[in-house]
Amino acid sequence: MSTAQQAGARDSIGIAMLGYGFMGKVHSFAFQSVRFLRDLDIQLVSISGRDSVALEKARGQYGWAESTEDWRDQVADDRINVFDNGGPNFTHAEPTLAAIEQGKHVFCEKPLSVTAEEAFGMWTAAHQAEVTHMCGFNYRFMPAVRLARDMLKAGDLGEVTHFGARFLSSPALVSHPDRTWRFDRAAAGSGALGDLGSHIIDLARFLVGEPTAVSAVTQTFVAERHGKAVDVDDAFAAVLEFEGGALGTLEASRAAGGVSNVCAFEVNGTRGSLAFNVERLNELEVRERAKSRRVVEVTDSSHPFMSVWWPPPSPGHSISWADSFTHEMDSFLAAVQAGQSVAPWGADFGDGYRCAEICDAILRSAASRRREPIEYRVAANAPKGTGSG
């Protein structure tokens, strides 16, 4: 067991988090929930960010003991053995790499970085340091999604022939929106592709397997914001080819008028199909023969993750979108304590890198207007099949 793994195995887990915005709030909720639901000594040591006033407000509201405007203070703090990076995309690499260098276990929100090259470096560093690492693909931790994977891996639907997914929202259509970092390619890496598409790319890998080639188009509907050009996509559509022979279709948009948050997928096999939509996240639709349809309510204690919650009656109590982060952090911290990898159930940095490689291939295809192969690099001594299980 490495020094980092030994540190992770101690009874108390000291956590530092970068970011106090949307993800900072969600992650803080998850840590507090895990502490409440599990017999686990979690110390929320410090939270960092740039705006001292907003940071101090978040510190008090979210339950962190201290705040600092410099993440370097957290990386150097011996009380901390877990570093959670919930900052903007362009802040993912440097702080996370610095934390890894200090032997800290690392959680980083998706997309892992703004380019596949940078994401590969993060994976390599984490693997060589033998720290536990996770990339924040929380949809893996919804009971219906995990049940779907279990059914597919068990062969219940036969050989997979097609995967289709969409992630739609509408923030790009807000009248005269600010040109935030999300509309700047240098800071974000991409637009709807990295923001929304990375989730359904990870679901494609998690449920079906590795894509080997892609054909794609992107579109920017609002080309200028506050007098500055926008150089990221507002939407994309892609056709994937999987190594097992299945085909896939993906689409994501931040310009779907009237839609706030739709993440949905369907998997078709030779013996049946299943479908999921986050708008009904406690349900999995299954079709096992022509003109048959059953809806599984994944709220019983026998279903994935549900045993951590209240003893459910029949039917059980529903959970929320935010609870998927509780499941995710619970899984991550359990891996930290055990000195183990989060794979294959959780997405490690290898998964984050491979998702970034697919994103880069989608952008290449959109630019070339041609089918682009997807080639994956392998970190030294890392298992080739990292993450897709």
C-alpha positions in Angstrom: 0.0 0.0 0.0 1.4 3.4 -1.0 1.9 6.3 1.5 -1.1 8.0 -0.1 -3.2 4.9 0.3 -2.2 4.5 4.0 -3.2 8.2 4.6 -6.5 7.5 3.0 -7.1 4.5 5.2 -7.1 6.6 8.5 -10.3 6.9 10.4 -10.8 10.6 9.8 -10.9 12.0 6.2 -9.9 15.6 5.9 -11.4 17.3 2.8 -10.6 20.5 0.9 -12.7 21.8 -2.0 -12.0 24.3 -4.7 -15.1 26.1 -5.9 -18.1 27.6 -4.1 -20.5 27.9 -7.0 -23.1 25.5 -8.3 -20.9 22.4 -8.0 -19.4 23.6 -4.7 -22.9 23.6 -3.2 -23.8 20.2 -4.6 -20.6 18.6 -3.4 -20.9 20.1 0.0 -24.5 18.7 0.3 -23.1 15.3 -0.7 -20.4 15.3 1.9 -22.8 16.4 4.6 -25.2 13.6 3.5 -22.6 10.9 3.5 -21.5 12.1 7.0 -25.1 11.8 8.1 -25.9 8.5 6.5 -22.6 6.7 7.2 -20.6 6.1 10.3 -17.7 8.1 8.8 -15.6 10.8 10.3 -15.5 13.5 7.5 -13.8 16.8 8.3 -14.7 19.6 5.9 -11.4 21.4 6.5 -11.4 24.2 3.9 -13.0 25.7 0.8 -11.3 27.9 -1.7 -12.2 30.5 -4.4 -11.4 33.9 -5.8 -14.1 36.2 -4.3 -13.5 36.5 -0.6 -17.0 37.8 0.2 -18.8 35.1 -1.7 -16.4 32.5 -0.4 -16.9 33.3 3.2 -20.7 33.2 2.7 -20.4 29.8 1.1 -18.1 28.6 3.9 -20.7 29.3 6.5 -23.7 28.1 4.5 -22.1 24.9 3.3 -20.4 23.9 6.6 -16.7 24.3 6.0 -14.4 25.1 8.9 -12.1 27.5 7.0 -11.8 29.4 3.7 -8.8 30.5 1.6 -8.5 32.4 -1.6 -5.5 30.3 -2.7 -5.9 26.6 -3.4 -2.2 26.2 -2.8 -2.8 26.6 0.9 -5.1 23.5 0.7 -2.6 21.4 -1.2 0.1 22.1 1.4 -2.2 21.4 4.4 -1.3 18.2 6.1 -4.7 17.9 7.7 -6.1 17.3 4.2 -5.9 14.0 2.4 -8.7 14.5 -0.1 -8.8 17.4 -2.6 -12.1 18.0 -4.4 -11.9 20.2 -7.5 -15.3 21.7 -8.4 -13.9 24.8 -10.1 -14.3 25.9 -13.7 -12.8 23.7 -16.5 -9.7 25.8 -16.9 -8.8 25.3 -13.2 -9.0 21.5 -13.3 -5.5 20.6 -14.2 -3.0 22.7 -12.2 -4.6 22.4 -8.7 -5.4 18.7 -9.2 -1.9 17.9 -10.4 -0.4 19.8 -7.4 -2.6 17.9 -5.0 -1.6 14.6 -6.6 2.1 15.6 -6.2 1.4 16.0 -2.5 -0.1 12.5 -2.3 -3.6 13.6 -1.9 -6.6 11.6 -3.2 -8.4 13.6 -5.9 -12.0 14.2 -7.1 -12.4 16.4 -10.2 -15.6 17.5 -11.8 -16.2 16.7 -15.5 -14.9 17.4 -18.1 -11.6 16.3 -16.6 -9.8 19.0 -18.5 -10.1 21.3 -21.6 -8.1 18.9 -23.8 -7.4 15.2 -24.1 -3.7 15.8 -23.9 -4.1 17.6 -20.5 -6.5 15.0 -19.2 -4.1 12.2 -20.1 -1.4 13.9 -18.1 -3.8 14.1 -15.1 -4.6 10.4 -15.4 -0.9 9.4 -15.8 0.1 11.5 -12.7 -2.7 10.1 -10.5 -2.0 6.5 -11.6 1.7 6.8 -11.0 1.2 8.4 -7.6 -1.2 5.5 -6.6 -3.8 7.9 -5.2 -7.5 7.3 -5.5 -9.0 9.4 -8.3 -12.5 10.0 -9.6 -14.0 12.2 -12.4 -17.5 13.6 -11.6 -19.9 11.7 -13.8 -22.7 11.5 -11.4 -25.3 9.9 -13.7 -23.5 6.6 -13.1 -24.8 6.8 -9.6 -28.6 7.0 -10.3 -30.2 3.7 -9.4 -32.0 3.3 -12.7 -28.7 3.8 -14.6 -26.9 1.3 -12.5 -29.7 -1.2 -12.9 -29.5 -0.6 -16.7 -25.8 -1.5 -16.7 -26.4 -4.6 -14.5 -29.1 -5.8 -17.0 -26.8 -5.1 -20.0 -23.8 -6.8 -18.5 -25.9 -9.8 -17.5 -27.0 -10.2 -21.2 -30.7 -9.6 -20.4 -31.1 -7.6 -23.7 -28.9 -9.8 -25.8 -26.3 -8.2 -28.1 -26.4 -4.4 -28.1 -27.2 -3.0 -31.5 -27.9 0.7 -30.8 -27.4 3.4 -28.2 -29.1 6.8 -28.4 -28.8 9.7 -26.0 -29.6 13.4 -25.7 -28.9 16.1 -23.2 -30.9 19.3 -23.8 -31.1 22.6 -22.0 -31.6 26.3 -23.0 -29.2 28.7 -21.2 -27.6 29.8 -24.5 -30.9 31.4 -25.5 -31.1 33.7 -22.5 -31.5 37.3 -23.8 -28.1 39.0 -23.9 -26.3 36.6 -21.7 -22.8 37.4 -20.3 -19.9 35.9 -22.1 -18.7 33.8 -19.2 -15.9 31.3 -19.3 -18.4 28.7 -20.6 -18.5 30.5 -23.9 -14.7 30.7 -24.2 -12.9 27.7 -25.8 -9.6 28.4 -24.0 -11.3 28.3 -20.7 -14.0 25.6 -21.3 -12.5 23.4 -24.0 -15.9 23.3 -25.8 -19.5 24.4 -25.2 -22.5 22.0 -25.1 -20.1 19.2 -26.0 -18.1 19.3 -22.8 -20.8 20.8 -20.6 -23.6 18.3 -21.4 -22.2 15.9 -24.1 -19.5 14.6 -21.8 -22.2 13.1 -19.6 -23.9 11.1 -22.4 -20.5 10.1 -23.8 -19.6 8.6 -20.4 -23.0 6.9 -20.3 -22.3 5.4 -23.8 -19.0 4.0 -22.5 -20.4 2.9 -19.2 -23.4 1.0 -20.7 -22.1 -0.2 -24.1 -18.3 0.1 -24.5 -15.6 2.0 -26.2 -16.4 4.1 -29.3 -13.9 3.6 -32.1 -15.0 6.3 -34.6 -17.2 9.3 -34.9 -19.0 11.5 -37.4 -20.2 14.8 -36.0 -21.5 18.4 -36.6 -21.5 21.3 -34.3 -23.5 24.6 -34.4 -23.2 28.0 -32.6 -26.5 29.9 -32.6 -25.3 33.0 -30.8 -22.0 34.0 -32.4 -21.3 37.1 -30.3 -21.9 37.9 -26.7 -21.2 41.4 -25.2 -19.2 42.3 -28.3 -16.9 39.3 -28.2 -17.0 36.3 -30.6 -18.1 33.0 -29.2 -15.8 30.1 -30.2 -17.6 27.2 -28.7 -20.5 25.1 -29.8 -24.1 25.7 -28.6 -25.1 22.2 -29.9 -23.7 19.1 -31.5 -24.9 15.9 -33.0 -22.8 12.8 -33.6 -22.9 9.2 -34.8 -20.6 6.7 -32.9 -19.3 3.4 -33.9 -18.6 1.0 -31.0 -15.9 -1.7 -30.9 -18.5 -4.3 -30.4 -20.3 -3.4 -33.6 -23.2 -1.3 -32.2 -24.0 2.1 -33.5 -24.8 5.2 -31.4 -26.3 8.6 -31.8 -25.6 11.5 -29.5 -27.0 15.1 -29.3 -26.7 17.9 -26.9 -27.8 21.5 -27.0 -27.8 24.5 -24.8 -30.2 26.2 -27.2 -33.3 24.0 -26.8 -36.0 26.5 -26.2 -38.2 25.8 -23.2 -36.1 22.9 -22.0 -34.3 23.2 -18.7 -32.7 19.7 -18.2 -33.4 16.6 -20.3 -30.9 13.8 -20.1 -32.2 10.6 -21.7 -30.9 7.5 -23.3 -32.2 4.3 -25.0 -30.3 1.0 -25.5 -31.5 -1.5 -28.0 -30.4 -5.1 -28.1 -31.3 -8.3 -29.9 -33.6 -9.4 -27.1 -35.0 -6.2 -25.8 -34.6 -2.5 -25.1 -34.5 -0.1 -22.1 -34.9 3.6 -21.7 -34.2 6.3 -19.1 -35.0 10.0 -18.7 -33.7 12.1 -15.8 -37.1 13.8 -15.7 -38.4 10.5 -14.2 -35.1 9.4 -12.7 -36.6 6.8 -10.4 -37.9 4.8 -13.4 -36.4 2.5 -15.9 -38.5 1.5 -18.9 -37.9 -2.1 -20.2 -39.2 -3.7 -23.3 -38.4 -7.4 -23.6 -40.7 -8.4 -26.5 -42.8 -6.8 -29.2 -45.6 -4.5 -27.8 -44.5 -5.1 -24.2 -43.5 -2.4 -21.8 -42.9 -2.4 -18.1 -41.6 0.4 -15.9 -39.3 -0.6 -13.0 -39.6 1.8 -10.1 -36.1 1.6 -8.7 -37.1 2.6 -5.1 -36.9 -0.7 -3.3 -34.1 -1.6 -0.9 -33.0 -4.3 -3.4 -32.2 -1.7 -6.0 -28.8 -0.1 -6.5 -27.9 2.5 -3.8 -31.3 2.4 -2.1 -30.1 0.6 1.0 -28.2 3.7 2.2 -31.5 5.6 2.6 -34.5 5.2 4.8 -36.0 1.8 5.2 -38.4 1.9 2.2 -42.0 0.7 2.2 -43.4 -0.7 -0.9 -43.2 1.1 -3.2 -40.2 2.9 -1.7 -39.5 6.6 -1.4 -38.1 8.4 -4.4 -34.7 10.0 -4.4 -33.6 13.3 -6.1 -31.0 14.3 -8.7 -28.8 15.7 -5.9 -28.8 12.3 -4.2 -26.7 10.8 -7.1 -23.9 13.0 -5.8 -24.3 11.5 -2.4 -23.9 8.0 -3.9 -20.9 9.2 -5.9 -19.1 10.7 -2.9 -20.0 7.8 -0.7 -18.4 5.5 -3.3 -15.3 7.7 -3.7 -14.7 8.0 0.0 -15.1 4.3 0.5 -12.5 3.7 -2.2 -10.2 6.2 -0.4 -10.6 4.4 2.9 -9.9 1.0 1.3 -7.0 2.3 -0.8 -8.8 1.0 -4.0 -9.8 2.3 -7.4 -13.3 3.7 -8.0 -13.5 1.7 -11.3 -15.5 0.2 -12.8 -18.6 1.6 -11.1 -17.2 5.1 -10.6 -15.4 7.0 -13.4 -11.7 7.3 -12.7 -9.3 9.7 -14.4 -8.9 7.1 -17.2 -12.6 7.5 -17.9 -12.3 11.2 -17.8 -9.4 11.1 -20.2 -11.2 8.8 -22.7 -14.2 11.0 -22.6 -12.0 13.9 -23.5 -10.5 12.0 -26.3 -13.9 11.4 -27.8 -14.8 15.1 -27.3 -11.7 16.0 -29.2 -12.5 13.6 -32.0 -16.0 15.0 -32.3 -14.6 18.5 -32.7 -12.1 17.2 -35.3 -14.9 15.6 -37.2 -17.1 18.7 -37.1 -14.2 20.7 -38.5 -13.1 18.2 -41.2 -16.7 17.1 -42.1 -15.3 13.5 -42.2 -15.5 10.4 -40.1 -12.7 10.5 -37.5 -11.2 7.5 -35.8 -10.8 7.6 -32.0 -7.5 6.4 -30.6 -6.7 6.0 -26.9 -3.4 6.3 -25.2 -2.7 4.2 -22.1 -1.0 5.4 -19.0 2.1 3.4 -18.0 1.1 0.2 -16.2 -2.6 1.1 -16.3 -5.2 -1.5 -17.3 -6.2 -1.0 -21.0 -10.0 -1.3 -20.2 -10.0 1.3 -17.4 -13.5 2.5 -16.6 -15.8 1.0 -19.3 -15.8 -2.3 -17.3 
